[in-house]
């Protein structure tokens, strides 16, 4: 499954590992994203991040091991969860 890219990213990806860290800046896992969508109905990256963390930070270049923005992976997880609902 391919996903659309976000305005911050230039690549497409798919992710399936429940415990995989999706957002390294805020230490958010796939499982947390899935649970938030199912329990709250939130479906956007900013909404989910704000729901899960009191203080949201964004420093992918330093905190993400790939040095890339997490939005494409984050959106892929959202899309996968919404397809299952």
trRosetta pair geometry for C-beta under 8 A, 3 or more apart (Angstrom, degrees):
i j d omega theta_ij theta_ji phi_ij phi_ji
1 14 5.2 119 68 -108 81 133
1 76 7.9 136 106 -156 106 97
1 79 7.8 -172 147 116 130 122
1 80 7.2 130 88 -91 154 91
2 12 4.9 22 -162 158 94 144
2 14 7.1 -85 -94 -51 34 105
3 12 5.6 170 58 -154 64 92
3 13 6.9 -31 36 59 111 49
3 14 6.9 145 -12 -82 102 68
3 72 6.9 149 87 -170 120 77
3 75 5.9 158 158 111 141 99
3 76 4.4 -142 -9 -97 156 79
3 79 5.3 172 -116 25 117 158
4 12 7.4 -47 -124 -109 8 106
4 75 7.3 -75 70 136 76 141
5 9 4.9 -138 -163 90 97 92
5 10 6.2 37 -157 -122 155 18
5 11 6.7 125 -104 58 119 20
5 12 6.0 -94 -63 -73 86 74
5 72 5.8 -25 -132 -105 67 112
6 9 5.1 62 50 23 82 101
6 45 7.8 12 -111 -15 154 150
6 69 7.6 -115 70 122 120 134
6 71 4.1 -78 46 134 154 126
6 72 5.8 -142 11 -73 97 62
6 75 5.6 162 -53 -25 112 148
8 69 4.4 -144 133 172 119 172
8 71 4.8 93 56 25 123 146
8 72 7.9 -136 79 -35 87 82
9 68 7.1 69 -121 172 98 109
9 69 5.1 -134 -73 72 91 119
9 71 5.5 -158 -22 71 119 100
9 72 4.0 -117 106 -43 171 114
11 68 7.7 -15 29 -171 124 155
11 72 6.1 78 78 170 72 177
12 72 6.7 -143 -119 -169 31 126
13 72 5.5 92 24 132 107 111
13 73 5.6 -28 85 -86 136 72
13 76 5.6 -87 90 -45 78 157
14 76 5.6 -164 -116 -170 39 136
14 80 7.6 105 -154 -66 84 125
15 20 6.0 -136 -176 85 120 154
15 22 6.8 145 102 -102 168 99
15 30 6.2 -149 127 -92 119 131
15 73 5.4 55 -26 -157 140 92
15 76 5.4 109 16 101 91 128
15 77 5.8 -32 69 -68 116 88
15 80 7.6 -123 68 -8 68 150
16 30 7.8 83 166 -163 12 166
16 80 7.5 -165 -98 -149 67 164
17 20 3.8 94 85 -34 108 113
17 30 6.3 141 90 14 55 149
18 29 7.3 40 152 155 54 115
18 30 5.4 -135 -146 84 30 114
18 31 4.6 54 177 -66 88 99
18 34 7.6 -56 -133 15 83 144
19 29 5.8 -37 -155 -157 38 137
19 30 7.1 -37 -1 39 9 99
19 31 6.3 7 -84 -15 47 123
20 29 6.4 136 75 -152 39 81
20 30 5.1 42 57 -14 89 118
21 24 5.7 74 140 -85 126 67
21 27 6.4 -55 -137 -143 118 52
21 28 7.2 106 -157 70 70 39
21 29 5.7 -60 -98 -94 47 69
22 28 5.6 -50 60 98 94 87
22 29 6.4 116 2 -150 88 21
22 30 5.6 115 -42 -66 117 65
22 33 6.3 0 28 -26 155 138
22 70 5.9 111 152 -176 67 121
22 73 5.1 -167 -152 123 86 112
22 74 5.3 117 154 -87 123 68
22 77 5.8 -49 -105 -19 153 148
23 26 4.7 0 122 47 123 94
23 27 7.1 -50 94 12 79 11
23 28 4.0 23 45 41 110 106
23 49 6.9 163 -128 -104 179 106
23 70 4.6 144 -104 115 63 164
23 74 6.0 38 -59 -81 100 120
24 27 6.9 25 -155 -76 33 50
24 60 7.2 107 53 -123 106 63
24 63 4.5 176 117 136 108 95
24 64 4.4 160 31 -90 136 60
24 65 7.0 163 -84 -10 159 71
24 70 6.6 178 11 -66 77 134
25 56 7.9 58 118 -177 116 64
25 57 4.9 -140 170 93 109 86
25 58 5.6 43 176 -110 173 30
25 59 5.4 137 -115 40 114 69
25 60 6.3 -66 -43 -69 117 59
25 63 4.8 118 -85 75 62 152
25 64 7.2 -36 -37 -46 80 87
25 70 7.2 -138 8 2 99 136
26 49 6.0 119 33 -146 174 99
26 52 7.1 100 147 98 128 115
26 53 4.9 -108 -162 -29 119 161
26 56 5.9 -21 -88 -135 136 67
26 57 6.3 163 -71 43 80 74
28 32 5.3 -118 -162 77 76 136
28 33 6.4 82 157 -54 111 91
28 48 7.7 105 -168 134 152 105
28 49 6.8 -95 -47 -109 158 72
28 52 5.7 81 -111 112 115 158
28 53 7.2 -94 -67 -32 108 118
28 74 7.8 41 92 -112 129 108
29 32 4.8 103 56 4 76 100
29 33 7.2 -137 100 -3 44 86
30 33 5.7 -57 -154 35 34 112
30 34 6.3 32 152 -19 68 108
30 77 5.2 -150 -132 -124 83 134
31 34 5.8 -55 -146 38 30 111
31 35 6.2 28 157 -18 65 109
32 35 5.8 -55 -143 39 29 110
32 36 6.2 31 157 -22 64 108
32 52 5.7 74 161 -125 126 139
33 36 5.9 -58 -150 35 27 112
33 37 6.5 26 155 -18 63 106
33 48 5.9 36 -130 180 77 147
33 74 7.0 -172 -107 -151 149 74
33 77 4.9 57 98 127 152 136
33 78 6.7 -95 170 -69 123 68
33 81 7.0 -151 125 -28 93 147
34 37 6.0 -57 -152 34 29 109
34 38 6.4 21 156 -12 64 111
34 77 7.0 -101 -56 173 81 105
34 81 4.9 -175 -120 -100 75 128
35 38 5.9 -62 -147 42 29 108
35 39 5.9 12 163 -7 68 116
36 39 6.2 -65 -135 46 24 99
36 40 5.6 -26 -178 25 65 118
36 42 5.8 -42 150 56 101 115
36 48 5.2 114 110 -139 149 92
36 51 5.6 128 -150 97 127 138
36 52 6.2 -68 -76 -61 145 104
37 40 7.1 -74 -120 54 13 79
37 41 7.2 47 -170 -116 50 13
37 42 6.4 -106 -102 69 51 65
37 43 6.2 70 -128 -93 100 66
37 48 7.2 -18 -61 -99 78 122
37 78 6.7 155 -81 -132 140 71
37 81 4.8 101 68 128 158 147
37 82 7.1 -106 -177 -64 145 74
37 85 7.7 -118 139 -52 114 137
38 81 7.2 -113 -47 -174 87 122
38 85 7.5 -171 -101 -93 76 113
40 51 6.2 -148 38 -145 174 157
42 47 4.1 -159 -163 130 115 122
42 48 5.2 160 119 -73 124 69
42 51 5.7 -162 3 -24 168 150
43 47 7.0 27 45 60 36 139
43 48 7.7 30 -125 -47 6 108
43 78 6.1 110 -166 -166 68 119
43 82 6.6 59 -135 -78 119 126
44 47 4.5 86 60 9 88 108
44 48 6.8 -166 84 -7 42 89
44 78 7.8 47 -108 -134 19 159
45 48 6.0 -61 -144 39 27 107
45 49 6.1 25 161 -17 65 110
45 71 6.1 -18 -102 -130 167 85
45 74 5.1 71 -114 128 111 137
45 75 6.6 -50 -57 -69 116 78
45 78 7.3 -99 -66 -37 71 145
46 49 5.9 -57 -143 39 29 110
46 50 6.2 25 162 -16 65 110
46 56 7.9 92 -144 155 65 175
47 50 6.1 -62 -149 39 25 107
47 51 6.2 25 154 -21 63 110
48 51 5.6 -55 -146 35 30 113
48 52 6.2 16 160 -10 65 113
48 74 7.8 176 72 -175 138 114
48 78 7.5 -140 -26 -88 153 114
49 52 6.1 -67 -145 43 27 102
49 53 6.1 -33 178 34 67 107
49 56 4.8 71 147 -118 116 133
50 53 7.2 -80 -124 61 19 69
50 56 6.1 -59 -82 -36 60 135
53 56 5.4 121 86 -79 120 69
59 62 5.0 -27 151 45 105 105
59 63 5.1 86 92 -6 90 113
60 63 6.3 -76 -118 55 25 87
60 64 4.4 -1 -160 2 75 126
60 67 7.1 95 140 -179 81 29
60 68 6.2 -49 156 116 127 24
60 69 4.8 158 42 -98 175 43
60 70 5.9 -160 -107 -16 121 82
61 64 7.5 18 -44 39 10 95
61 67 5.6 25 -146 -161 51 75
62 67 8.0 45 -59 -119 20 71
64 67 6.1 -164 86 -53 92 13
64 68 6.0 -93 109 55 142 49
64 69 7.5 175 7 -97 162 10
64 70 6.0 -168 -93 -57 138 94
68 72 8.0 -28 141 27 120 118
69 72 6.9 93 97 -2 92 88
70 73 5.3 -64 -167 49 67 109
70 74 5.3 71 135 -30 90 107
71 74 5.3 -55 -137 40 32 115
71 75 6.0 31 163 -18 68 107
72 75 6.0 -53 -143 38 27 108
72 76 6.4 34 153 -24 60 106
73 76 5.5 -52 -150 31 32 116
73 77 6.7 34 153 -19 64 101
74 77 6.0 -55 -158 32 31 110
74 78 6.7 31 147 -17 64 105
75 78 5.4 -50 -148 36 38 115
75 79 6.2 40 153 -20 68 104
76 79 5.7 -54 -148 37 30 112
76 80 6.4 31 154 -20 64 106
77 80 5.7 -54 -147 36 31 111
77 81 6.4 29 156 -17 66 105
78 81 6.0 -59 -150 37 29 108
78 82 6.3 24 156 -16 65 111
79 82 5.9 -59 -145 40 29 109
79 83 6.4 34 156 -25 64 105
80 83 5.8 -53 -151 30 30 114
80 84 6.9 25 153 -17 61 106
81 84 5.9 -63 -159 35 34 110
81 85 6.8 37 149 -30 67 104
82 85 5.6 -47 -148 22 39 115
